[in-house]
Structure formats: C-alpha cells, structure tokens
Amino acid sequence: MRISVKRGGGFAGLTEDLGTVDTAQLDPATAQQVEQAAGSLAAAASSGGAAIGADLPRYEITISDGSEQTIAFDDDGGPETAPLRELVQRVAELA
Amino acid sequence: MEARGYVHALVDEGSANGRTVVLEPVDVRPLSLKVPTPTAEYRSQRKLMRAAVGAAVPPIPQPLPVPVPVVRGSRVLIWKQDPTVGEIGIRKAYLPGLTLSGPKDSRIVIQGLPAVNANALGDFIETPGTDAFDAVHTYAIVRSTLTLFQRALSKPGSPVAPVPWQWNSATNAVPLKVLPHASNMMNAFYSRNQQALQFGFFNRPGPPPNPLVFTCRSLDIVAHETGHAILDGLKPNWILANNPPQTGGLHESFGDLTAIFLALSQLDQVEAVIAQTRANLHDKTFLADLAEQFGLALGRPNGLRNADNDFKLSQTGNEVHAISQVFTGAIYDILADIFAAERSSARRDDAIVLYEVSQYLFGLVLRAIIAAPATGATYASVANQMLTISAADGKPASYRTFIRNRFTLREVIVSSTPLAANGNSDVDSAAAFAPGVEDEPGVEQNRSSCCGTMQSAEFNGAEAALEDEIAEFLKALAADGDAGKTRSGKSKGNR
C-alpha cells in the first residue's frame, strides 16, 4: 500500500507535499499500524460531518493498493479528524 | 559713564493735601544677579510647619453619595505587531474590562497553556518569549478585536453591543476557545465546529538556524482569525463553501482589514505609522504588511500579504486568499485617499486625522457588510452599500468618488461616468453600479492553495462579576431578537 499526503489551504494557502510511504518497505509492525490508520481514515471520511471554519488546513491523502483512492479532509482539530492527524504524523515521520 | 534713572529714590514731602511722592533721579548701578533663595533650614522648617498646621485642618467634607470607582481593567504586555517589527515592538496596553486568570472573560477563554494569574495589581505582565506571555498576548488581541467591533456597533444610550459568536443564543453564552500553541503547523484557523481559534507554531524553513515561529505572536494573524469568528456571527452563511469565490474573498479580506483597523484603533500605532510613512500611506509600512514574521519565514519582505497592492479581479482567480487582496487593496486605497483629502497639518495633527478617518471607514465597511446579502455576497454589493451609507451619513461627495474610483480600477464595478482624478465630482448615491468582473456561474471557491495566503479573581467576587457579564450578554441576545433571526444560518457546509 502506498500512501501520499498533501497539505494545502490554511492562513497562508501554502501547498506542501508531506511525503509518500510504501508499507511494503516498512517493518511488518509499522506497516500494520499505518495500514490500520489508513483504513480508519476511510471510515471517518464516510461518516464525518463537514468542518466549518476559515483557514482550515486541507489534506489530500491518496491510497494506492491495486486501485487508487483520494480522500480530502479539512482538519478543524476536532476528534473526528484525529485518525487523519495520526496518519499524517506517521507518514511525515516515515517518509 | 553715569547712569541716571527714576527707580529707587522716593522723597516724602508733606503738604496740605497729604503726602506727595517725588521721584528723584538716582544713580543706577548694575543689579546683582543673585536671586535670594530660602535656605535648606528655612525650607525644612516651613515644611514642618505646613505639615503641622495642615494636619489640624479638618478634612473637606465630601458630597454624598460618592460613587466608588470600580477599577476592573488590567494592564498587559503585548507585541504591537509581531517580534520582527522593531518599529513599534512590545508595549504595555490597558484592557478596560474584567479579565480573570487564564486569561479569560465572559466571551473568550485561553486554553492549552498553564493558566496565567494576574499580579497584585490585577495586571498580566509576563516575560516575552514565555508561554505565559503568549497566552496573555493572544487573549489581549482577541479581546481588543472584539471590543473594536462592540464599539463600532454600539448605539448611543444603549448597552454594549453583544457581537455574538455564531453559536451564541439567548440560552447559549459559550465563549470562544483560543489555543495559542495549538499544534505544530504552519497555520492558524477559526473552527465553528470546535468554537475555537487555533494558532500553530513551526520551525522557520530553510538553512539553519530554524527557530520556532509562533503565529499567536502576530497581532495581524490573531486579529485576522478573530475577524473570521466575528463575521461568522454577523453573516453565518458567508463561511460556507457553497458560496461563490467573492464571498469567500470577502471573509478573508475581512480578516486582513480587521488587523489593519485594529492597529489604527491604537493611538501609538497610528503615530508610528505617520512617522514611518511621513503621512503617506503608500510608503512602506507595517500597517499594510500583514503577518510580517510569517512572511519573512517564507522569504517575503513585505509580509505574507500586502494591503497596498494593485490586484484586479481579472488577475486573481478563485482562490479565496488571492481574490481577497483585491477587496483589501481597494479599501486600503480608499483609506489613503480620504486621509490625504482630510489632512490639514497646519491645523490638526496627522495622527488624529488618520485615527478619525480610519474609525469612520471601519464603521462604513462594517455597516456595508452587514447590509449586504445574507448569501452569495459580491464585492459590488458591498461597494454599492458603502456608497449608499456614505451618502446617508452626509459625508463629502469626494468620499463617494474615491470609493467609486477605487472599486472601478479593480474591476469590482463598472462606472457609468468617467473617473475623476481629483475626487471632486459627485457620485449619484441612488445609482447602484453594475458589477465588473463577476464569478462564473456555479464556480466553486478554491480554498486549497493561493498566491502565497487580579489577585486571584476566583476568591474576590470576580467570578460572580463574570457571571453577571454572561447574564447581561444573554439578556442582550434575547433583546436582539430580530438580529438573532437574521443570524440563523445553521446550515452545514465545508470550508
């Protein structure tokens, strides 16, 4: 599974490529953690309500695992987007 | 040489009618320049005598009843712009309302950092660079911004304007949460869902050293985000992403204009701007440079954004921060135009004139925004409201000419008559100008990238006073029924 993360929006409107992680290149335990985080992210995306605010950072996460899926999130720092932040942090550390 | 005069020689000659004084000429010699002064012994004795006699004097009776002045305000230490703006640096400021440990008050609460307690005088004076300073600074800017709007919307004889947050109602007085050190991110934002302002911190990009930049240390950034929260209370539908790009641009511009007008509401900042620019607002100034430290971290010497710009609507696309610069630039030009027209340095201090002009223009923009449509507002709709309100205020025709000219040059409106360079031709206040460049029908906003974009109060009754303030706030909201109806934008959306 390849996971790519981009961040845009925000007060400055900057777009950053936070990196790409290929779980096949990770140790099995870490790979499992990252894949679980990606899975819970997809679930959160389908159940979460829209964040309302200004200058919210926007994340685009592309998950390639045979097929490709891109999930876009506005992160308002709430509990709904906690899985997103966890995944973003892991990808940023590992990329 | 002998000098003669009529100064000191008085000769008394008796006569039948009484006494006659005859002036005789005398020699006039140079006077000694020594002025007799009392000796230290004399002064000491006199002081003792006055103290002794004074103590025996009964006190002057005071008329009754005498209202005891309640001193509730606090002094704080703040960055007047941000740590990179040496022009004005750190200054002491006075917040006239009730501030409790945190800091917090009835409308604002700082979270995420250890609570800061006031000193024995009720002041919050902390060391720059510390968490406590950042907490106080951030609170003070949010508080000052809210006060700016409350004053602008207050009516003579009425209590303070409530200026509610979007979620407030007659039964909901939940304050705005403010997190000065929210997380490691190159950003700051307003979240309606979280009822919060969050300010990030980041390491300056580029070659080492990479010191931390705290967005909460910028007056511009804190005022900008507070502006979003205030506008969301006034126009709750504007923040939703299903609005056209210009409505999103108005939201972002409102944030930047809030920072500019907050600075111009502080007399020391106004004087600094006058001195820095020699009273020419188009000279480089910290007033027009927005978020200077943030901008410098990205290699931009004129701030993250600059209000003194020439952007036109056809040049900026659909990204909300980019398009916002058109409206911000137009208002900044109008400020400079009206200030230049009202200046009269021989009669009045430039700083006073700039302060007064900015106060008027701030109120004008605010009233125009409130009068603009509840959804899908365009720059032209706000510009036309400014023309109408300015005429109703009885302001000189030149004000409307400036407004018309500046919005025409930026392709916001189309003028039906040639522009007057000198600002002397009147603009028909009854006529609404057609919009210039408009959003394409159905086009969505782009928000993803852009051009760059007291002794412990709890033990001395202050908590009870805070409860009183909250009760007053709820009472005002209940009385403000009509306004509440217009603020009923509860629809969900994405931004």
Interface residues (C-beta under 8 A of the other chain):
Chain A: G8 G9 G10 F11 A12 G13 L14 T15 E16 G49 A50 A51 I52 G53 A54 D55 L56 P57 R58 D74 D76 G77 G78
Chain B: L179 A182 S183 M185 M186 N187 A188 F189 Y190 S191 R192 N193 Q194 A196 Q198 T215 I221 H224 E225 H228 D232 I239 L240 H251 E252 G255 A291 F294 L298 L304 E319 H321 A322 R447 S448 S449 C450 C451 G452 T453 K492 G493 N494 R495
